[in-house]
Amino acid sequence: MRFATWEHQGEVSAGVVSDAGVHGIPGTTVLELVRSGLATAVAAGEQALEAPAVPLADVRLLPPLQPPTVRDFVTFEEHVEGVRKSIDGAAGVPERWYAAPTFYFTHPYALVGAHDDVAVPPGCRRFDFELEVAAVVAEDLTSPSPDQAAVFGYTVLNDWSARDLQAAEMQVSLGPAKGKDSATTLGPWLVTADELEPYRDAEGFLALEMTVSVNGTRIGHDLLSNMGWPFEELVAYAGRGTRLLAGDVLGSGTCGNGGCLAELWGRDGASAPPPLQPGDVVEMTVEGIGTIRNRVVAGAELPPVAPARTRTRARTR
């Protein structure tokens, strides 16, 4: 089943998607449906399918849900090889990458819909996309094992990245911040996990084809099954020694083979294809889930950031 959130004639609705369009489930949100449990959510969806649909062409698709948190992992070895060279000039994959599925927290209030415009962040000259799949946690969990790691469903994620800002701030060794928090696309809807089980391979990975194009030219193509860890391991690691809530979003990290421009820049040593510019259209499709398509627009021009003051070592007032 496909759950979605959309805007139509000034009203925001949640419900399910069919070939006919979107069917509303009154008085709830997709996050509340996730928290109600899969069986309850599906029952509500099946009832909604009996009502007339609003054509998809008549609605604006919003992010499928408003998650409590968004964690973004880095699970594709090929991506690490290329983007590390582009961001910090180092070659190869850090040994630490193989030890655990590293992630960072990104901005849950900066989510945009499947077809929304995306503004270039202030001061950015090297804007980039990142093709990912995100899993939505199905239950409140604390230190789950991979066998206990319940996933409600999956959606497409584009982790928009200001590469020049990211490279500068990561010199402080705290990870990306303003280089990553301007926008994250989620969409077009949330596909329940059972719908994708036919794609699961013998090693437990989802072998979904992933493609990304810019202005109609394909830039990247990979299989989701090239992840270093399956999503169940990501859920277990995210909840290790702490608490997860139903509705938390976990990004796979960017796929390889052109899943972002920075990977290609690092591999080839040149800015080709060039950074994204206003007017560029980025389209991502993941097999079994759907397609998101965003246009890049000019962002706000803001004053430069003030530098730190001259350092002091005073110990008394």
C-alpha positions in Angstrom: 0.0 0.0 0.0 1.2 3.6 -0.7 0.5 6.2 1.9 0.8 9.9 1.0 0.3 13.4 2.2 -0.9 16.1 -0.2 -2.4 19.5 -0.5 -5.5 20.2 -2.6 -7.5 23.4 -2.7 -5.7 24.7 0.4 -6.3 21.7 2.5 -3.7 19.1 3.6 -4.8 15.5 3.6 -3.4 12.1 4.3 -4.4 8.8 2.8 -3.6 6.2 0.2 -2.6 6.2 -3.5 -4.2 4.1 -6.2 -4.0 4.2 -10.0 -7.0 6.6 -9.9 -5.4 9.1 -7.6 -5.3 9.9 -3.9 -8.0 8.8 -1.4 -8.2 10.6 1.9 -8.3 9.2 5.4 -10.0 12.0 7.4 -8.8 13.1 10.8 -5.3 11.6 10.8 -1.8 12.0 9.5 0.6 9.5 7.9 2.7 9.6 11.0 -0.3 8.7 13.1 -1.1 5.9 10.8 2.5 4.6 11.1 2.2 4.7 14.9 -1.1 2.9 14.8 0.7 -0.2 13.4 0.7 -1.7 9.9 -2.5 -3.7 10.3 -4.5 -0.8 11.5 -3.0 1.5 8.9 -3.7 -0.9 6.0 -7.3 -1.4 7.2 -7.8 2.3 7.2 -6.3 2.5 3.7 -8.5 -0.3 2.4 -11.6 1.6 3.6 -10.4 4.8 2.0 -9.9 3.1 -1.4 -13.7 2.7 -1.5 -14.1 6.5 -1.7 -13.7 8.6 -4.8 -10.1 9.6 -5.7 -8.6 13.0 -6.4 -6.4 12.8 -9.5 -2.7 13.1 -8.8 -2.4 15.8 -11.4 -4.7 18.0 -9.2 -2.7 17.8 -6.0 0.7 18.9 -4.6 2.5 16.0 -3.0 4.0 16.9 0.3 6.6 14.8 2.2 4.8 11.5 3.0 5.1 12.2 6.8 6.7 14.6 9.3 9.2 12.3 11.1 10.4 13.0 14.7 14.0 12.6 13.5 15.9 12.0 10.2 19.2 10.0 10.3 21.2 9.7 7.1 23.7 6.8 6.8 26.6 6.3 4.5 26.4 2.7 3.4 27.6 2.5 -0.2 31.4 1.9 -0.4 31.6 3.2 -4.0 30.1 6.5 -3.0 32.6 6.9 -0.1 35.5 6.2 -2.5 34.6 9.1 -4.8 33.1 11.7 -2.5 35.8 11.5 0.1 38.4 12.5 -2.6 36.1 15.4 -3.6 35.4 16.7 -0.1 38.7 16.3 1.8 41.2 15.2 -0.9 41.8 11.8 0.7 41.9 8.6 -1.4 40.2 5.3 -0.6 37.7 4.2 2.1 38.5 4.8 5.8 39.0 1.6 7.7 36.5 2.8 10.3 33.7 2.8 7.6 33.8 -1.0 7.6 33.3 -1.2 11.4 29.8 0.3 11.7 27.1 2.0 9.7 27.9 5.7 10.4 25.2 8.3 10.3 24.5 11.9 11.0 21.2 13.7 12.0 19.8 16.0 9.4 17.1 18.6 9.6 13.5 17.2 9.9 11.9 20.6 9.3 13.6 21.1 5.9 11.7 18.3 4.2 10.2 19.1 0.8 7.8 17.3 -1.5 8.3 15.2 -4.6 7.8 18.0 -7.0 8.7 21.1 -5.0 11.3 23.7 -6.1 14.6 23.6 -4.2 16.6 26.8 -3.5 20.3 26.9 -3.7 21.6 27.5 -0.1 23.0 31.0 0.7 26.7 31.2 -0.4 26.7 27.9 -2.1 28.5 27.5 -5.5 28.7 23.7 -5.6 25.2 22.4 -5.2 24.6 18.7 -5.5 22.0 16.0 -5.3 22.2 12.6 -3.5 20.1 9.6 -4.6 18.9 7.5 -1.6 16.2 5.3 -0.2 14.8 5.9 3.2 13.2 3.5 5.6 10.5 4.5 8.1 10.7 2.8 11.6 7.5 0.9 12.4 7.6 0.7 16.2 9.1 2.4 19.3 12.3 0.5 19.9 15.2 0.5 22.3 18.5 -1.4 21.5 16.7 -3.7 19.0 18.5 -6.7 17.4 18.3 -6.8 13.6 15.6 -9.4 13.9 13.5 -7.0 15.9 14.1 -4.1 13.6 10.6 -3.4 12.2 10.3 -1.3 9.1 7.0 0.2 8.1 7.9 1.2 4.6 10.2 3.0 2.2 10.4 6.2 0.3 12.8 8.0 -2.1 15.2 10.5 -0.5 17.3 13.3 -2.1 19.8 14.6 0.3 20.6 18.0 -1.3 24.1 19.0 -0.5 26.1 22.3 -0.6 29.5 20.7 -1.2 31.6 23.8 -0.8 30.0 24.7 2.6 30.2 21.0 3.6 34.0 20.8 2.8 34.7 23.9 4.8 32.7 23.1 7.9 33.9 19.4 8.1 37.4 20.7 8.7 36.2 21.3 12.3 35.5 17.5 12.5 31.9 17.7 13.6 30.3 16.5 10.4 28.1 18.3 7.9 25.7 21.0 9.1 24.8 24.0 6.9 26.2 22.0 4.0 23.2 19.6 4.4 20.3 21.2 6.2 18.7 23.4 3.5 16.4 20.7 1.9 15.8 17.0 1.8 13.2 15.6 -0.6 11.0 12.7 0.6 8.5 11.1 -1.7 6.5 10.6 -3.7 4.8 8.4 -1.1 5.5 5.8 1.6 5.4 2.2 0.2 4.7 -0.4 2.9 7.6 -2.9 3.4 5.5 -5.9 2.2 5.2 -4.4 -1.3 9.0 -4.6 -1.7 9.6 -8.1 -0.3 9.6 -9.6 -3.8 12.8 -7.6 -4.5 14.7 -9.1 -1.5 17.8 -11.1 -2.5 19.4 -14.1 -0.9 21.6 -12.0 1.4 18.6 -10.0 2.7 19.1 -6.8 0.7 16.4 -5.1 -1.5 17.6 -5.3 -5.1 15.9 -2.1 -6.3 17.1 -0.2 -9.4 17.9 3.4 -8.6 18.5 6.1 -11.3 19.0 9.9 -11.3 19.0 12.3 -14.2 19.6 16.0 -14.6 17.7 17.8 -17.3 16.8 14.5 -18.9 20.4 13.1 -19.0 21.0 10.1 -16.8 23.9 10.7 -14.4 23.7 7.7 -12.1 22.4 4.2 -11.8 22.9 1.6 -9.1 21.1 -1.2 -7.1 20.0 -0.6 -3.5 21.4 -4.1 -2.8 24.9 -2.6 -3.1 24.5 -1.2 0.5 27.1 -2.4 3.0 24.4 -3.3 5.5 20.7 -4.0 5.1 18.1 -1.6 6.6 17.5 -4.0 9.5 21.1 -3.5 10.6 20.7 0.3 10.3 17.7 0.3 12.5 19.6 -1.8 15.1 22.6 0.5 15.0 20.5 3.7 15.2 18.7 2.3 18.3 21.8 0.9 19.9 21.8 2.1 23.5 19.1 4.6 22.8 15.5 5.0 21.7 13.8 5.1 18.3 10.2 6.2 17.7 7.8 4.9 15.1 8.1 7.3 12.2 11.8 8.0 12.5 13.4 8.1 9.0 16.7 6.4 8.2 18.4 7.2 4.9 20.4 4.6 3.1 23.1 7.1 2.2 24.0 7.9 -1.4 24.3 5.1 -3.9 27.3 4.6 -6.0 27.9 4.9 -9.8 26.9 8.5 -10.1 24.5 8.7 -7.2 25.8 12.3 -6.7 28.0 14.7 -8.6 30.7 14.9 -5.9 31.4 11.2 -6.4 32.1 11.8 -10.0 34.2 14.9 -9.3 36.3 13.0 -6.9 36.8 10.0 -9.2 37.5 12.0 -12.3 39.3 15.0 -10.8 37.1 17.5 -12.6 33.8 19.3 -12.0 31.9 17.4 -14.7 29.0 17.3 -14.8 29.0 20.8 -13.3 27.3 21.8 -10.0 23.6 22.3 -10.1 22.3 25.7 -11.2 18.9 27.4 -11.0 16.7 25.9 -13.7 18.2 22.4 -13.5 15.7 19.6 -13.0 16.8 16.6 -11.0 14.7 13.4 -11.4 15.1 10.3 -9.3 13.4 6.9 -9.7 13.5 3.9 -7.5 12.0 0.7 -8.7 9.0 -0.4 -6.7 8.7 3.0 -5.0 8.3 5.8 -7.6 9.8 9.1 -9.0 10.6 12.5 -7.5 11.4 15.5 -9.6 12.6 18.8 -8.3 13.6 22.0 -10.0 16.6 24.0 -8.6 15.8 27.7 -8.1 17.9 30.7 -6.9 18.2 31.1 -3.2 18.4 34.0 -0.8 21.5 36.3 -0.9 22.5 36.8 2.7 25.5 38.7 4.2 28.7 36.8 4.9 28.9 34.9 8.2 30.8 36.9 10.9 34.2 35.3 11.9 35.1 34.5 15.5 36.4 37.5 17.6 40.0 37.7 18.5 40.7 35.0 21.0 41.1 35.9 24.7 42.7 34.0 27.6 41.2 36.1 30.4 40.4 34.2 33.5 39.0 37.0 35.7 36.2 39.5 35.1 
